[in-house]
Amino acid sequence: MQDSSIQEITKRGVGENWKKALMIGSFTAAAILLLTGRRPAGFALAGIGVATLAAEHPEKLEQFWNSAPEYLEKGSRLVNGVGDFVERIAQQSSRFHAARERSSHDYVS
């Protein structure tokens, strides 16, 4: 009797571990592939992670789905802010190079 309960607990623990490993592995691999420019493979692995998450925790997926517009808005604002920052750096860089060009001509003559 005791052996069967230990086996049941072990099977349950192993079942949970492989699902967690699959989710973490697929999300990690998806992030790496997306960052390296392999978008189709990255999205496929992210889909595997989301499907595993949905099967394991449907209530968490529903909660995420309901708050997705808020996440998209925040992400959009962040991307726009980073774009504006990069644009300002590019403008400052071009001004710096223009000023450097002007000042280097004065010393050459």
N, C-alpha and C positions, 0 to 999 in steps of 0.2 A: 504494500500500500504506500509506504513511504517512498519507494523508488519511483513509482508512477507519478507521484506529485512533484518530485524533483525533476523528472523528465518533462513534465508539463510546464513547470516554471522555466526550465532551460529553453524549451521550444518557444515559449512566449517571449523570452528575453532575446533570443536569436532573431525571432521574427521582427521585433522592434528595431534591433540594431541594423539589420540589413536595409530596412526602409529608411532609417535615418542616414545611413551611409550612402544610399542611393540618392537621397535628396541633397545632402551636402556635396557629394561628389559631382552630381550633375549641375548644380548651381555654380560650384567653383569652376568646373570645366567650361561652363557656358560663359562665365565672366571672363575667363582667360581668352577664350575664342573670340568673344566680342571685342575685347581690347586689342587683340592682334589682327582684327579685320576679317575674321572668318565668320561673317554674320549668319549665313544659313545654318552652319553646324552649331553655332552658339545658340540660336533660337530653337533649334531642335532639342538640344540638351536642356535648355531652360524649360521647354515644354514637358520633357520627361520629369523634371523636378517638380513642376507645377502639378502634373497629373498624379505623381506620388503623394504630394502634399494634400491634394484634394481627396484622394482616397483615404488618407490617414486622418486628416483633420478637416472635414468639410465645413465646419462652423468657422474656422479661421479663414478659409478661402472665401466664404461668403462675406465675412467681416472686411477682408481686404477688398473684395469686389465692390462693396458698398462705399468704401472710402477711396476708391481708385481715382475719381475725378479730382479730389483734393490733392492726392499725390501727384497727379499729372500737372495740376496748376503750379504746385510748388516746384516741381522739376522744370517746368517751362520758365518760371521766374528765375530759377538758378541758372539755367542755360543762357537766358537773355542777359543776366548780370555778368556772367563770365564772358560772353561775347562783347558786351560793352567795355569791360575791363581790358580785354585783348585789343580792342579797337583803339582805346586810349593809349595803350602802350605803343602800338604801332605808330600813332600820330606823334607821340613824344619822340620816338626813335627817329622818325623822318625829320622832325624839327632839329634834333640833335645832329644828325648827319648833315643837314643843310647848313647849320651854323658852323660845323666843323669844316665843311667845304669852303665856306666864305673865309674863315680865319686861316686856313692853310694857304690860300692864295696870297694873302698879305705877306706871309713870311717867305714865300718862294721868290718874290721879285727883289 
